Amino acid sequence: MQFVLNGKLTDADFDTRTSLLDLVRDHLGLTGSKKGCNQGACGACTILVDGERILSCLALAVQYQGRSITTIEGLASDGALHPLQQAFIEHDGFQCGYCTPGQICSAIGMAQEVKRGLPSNVTHNLLGETIDLSPDELRERMSGNLCRCGAYNGIVAAITEVYGEAAK
């Protein structure tokens, strides 16, 4: 199978029953994405495929032939952290850090959904040109990513700092 992983053309040979999470972690050595529940309920395994967030524990790797896959390791650029990674540090958006890669990848994908005008269950104005990324809107959109440590206030603050104006 051939695909682009974190900006690099990558070839991999593996059992067709391998999940995308197991491919990146066990076969390619990128251990940032975590296996939490292995049922798609916690979001620790969230990565980006063609800029959209997916739960990699539920995805068969063979489905992503020729696609662009980005893990937490692929977000930094020229030795500098992605702005959201830096904001998580500055706002204490993590404690143990286990869920942090999934939270960050999910937030990046969420911001793209907001830019495209995709509503959530709590979006107030479905006919508006922009979506206000209020704390309630942000929490709803990030509800698929759980933090057992309860660092939600820091997570919301970090995402708001980077993407709070993204939809305007």
C-alpha positions in Angstrom: 0.0 0.0 0.0 1.2 3.5 -0.8 0.0 6.7 0.9 1.4 10.0 2.1 2.2 10.0 5.8 3.0 13.3 7.4 4.0 14.7 4.1 6.2 11.8 2.9 5.3 9.2 0.4 5.2 5.9 2.3 4.9 2.3 1.3 3.8 -0.4 3.7 3.1 -4.1 3.5 0.7 -5.5 6.2 -2.2 -7.8 6.8 -5.4 -6.3 5.2 -7.1 -6.7 8.6 -4.8 -4.1 10.2 -6.4 -1.0 11.6 -5.0 2.4 10.6 -4.0 3.0 14.2 -2.1 -0.3 14.4 -0.4 0.5 11.1 0.9 3.9 12.2 1.8 2.7 15.7 3.0 -0.9 15.4 4.3 -1.0 11.8 5.5 2.5 11.2 6.6 3.4 14.8 4.6 6.6 15.2 3.3 6.2 18.7 1.7 9.6 19.3 -1.8 8.4 18.4 -3.0 6.3 21.3 -5.2 3.2 21.6 -7.6 4.1 24.3 -10.9 2.2 24.1 -10.3 0.5 20.7 -14.1 1.0 20.1 -14.2 4.6 18.8 -15.7 6.0 22.0 -12.7 8.0 23.5 -11.0 9.8 20.5 -7.5 9.1 21.7 -6.7 7.6 18.3 -8.0 10.6 16.2 -5.8 11.4 13.2 -6.3 13.4 10.0 -7.0 11.9 6.6 -7.0 14.5 3.8 -7.5 17.1 6.6 -10.6 15.4 8.1 -10.6 13.8 11.5 -11.1 10.1 11.8 -11.0 7.5 14.6 -8.1 5.4 13.4 -8.9 2.4 15.6 -12.1 1.8 13.6 -10.6 2.3 10.1 -9.0 -0.4 8.1 -5.6 0.8 6.8 -6.3 -0.5 3.3 -9.1 2.0 2.9 -6.6 4.8 2.8 -4.5 3.8 -0.2 -3.3 7.0 -2.0 -4.6 9.3 0.8 -2.8 11.9 2.9 -2.6 10.8 6.5 -1.4 13.2 9.2 -0.6 12.1 12.8 0.4 14.3 15.7 4.1 13.8 14.7 3.3 15.5 11.3 1.9 18.7 12.7 5.2 20.4 13.6 6.9 22.4 10.9 10.6 23.3 10.6 11.2 22.4 14.2 8.4 24.6 15.5 5.3 23.2 17.1 1.9 23.7 15.5 0.2 26.7 17.0 -2.4 24.4 18.7 0.4 22.3 20.2 2.0 25.4 21.7 -1.4 26.6 22.9 -2.0 23.3 24.7 1.3 23.8 26.6 0.5 27.5 27.4 -3.0 26.7 28.6 -2.3 23.5 30.5 -4.5 21.6 28.1 -3.2 18.3 29.3 -2.3 16.5 32.5 -1.1 12.9 31.7 -1.0 13.7 28.0 -2.5 10.4 26.9 -5.5 12.0 25.0 -3.6 15.1 23.9 -2.6 13.9 20.4 -6.1 12.9 19.6 -7.5 16.1 21.1 -5.1 18.2 19.0 -5.8 16.3 15.7 -9.5 16.5 16.4 -9.5 20.2 17.0 -7.6 20.8 13.8 -10.2 18.8 11.9 -13.0 20.5 13.8 -11.7 23.9 12.8 -11.8 22.8 9.1 -15.5 21.7 9.6 -16.3 25.1 11.0 -14.6 26.9 8.1 -16.7 24.8 5.7 -19.9 25.8 7.6 -20.8 22.4 8.8 -23.2 22.8 11.7 -23.2 20.9 15.0 -26.2 19.9 17.2 -25.9 23.3 19.0 -25.2 25.6 16.1 -27.7 28.4 16.6 -27.9 30.1 13.2 -28.0 27.5 10.4 -28.5 30.2 7.8 -25.6 32.4 8.9 -22.5 32.9 6.8 -20.2 32.1 9.8 -20.4 29.8 12.8 -19.6 31.4 16.2 -17.2 29.0 17.9 -18.6 29.7 21.4 -17.5 27.5 24.3 -20.7 25.5 24.0 -20.2 25.0 20.2 -16.6 24.0 20.8 -17.4 21.5 23.6 -20.1 19.9 21.4 -17.8 19.6 18.5 -15.1 18.1 20.7 -17.4 15.8 22.7 -16.0 12.7 21.0 -12.6 13.2 22.6 -12.5 12.3 26.3 -9.9 13.4 28.9 -9.9 11.2 32.0 -7.8 13.8 33.8 -10.4 16.5 33.3 -8.2 19.1 31.6 -11.2 20.4 29.6 -10.9 24.0 30.7 -7.3 24.2 29.4 -8.3 22.3 26.2 -11.1 24.7 25.5 -8.9 27.7 26.2 -6.1 26.4 23.9 -8.5 25.7 21.0 -10.2 29.1 21.5 -6.9 30.9 21.4 -6.0 29.3 18.0 -9.4 28.9 16.3 -11.8 31.2 18.2 -11.9 33.6 15.2 -11.5 30.9 12.6 -15.1 30.8 11.7 -15.6 34.5 11.5 
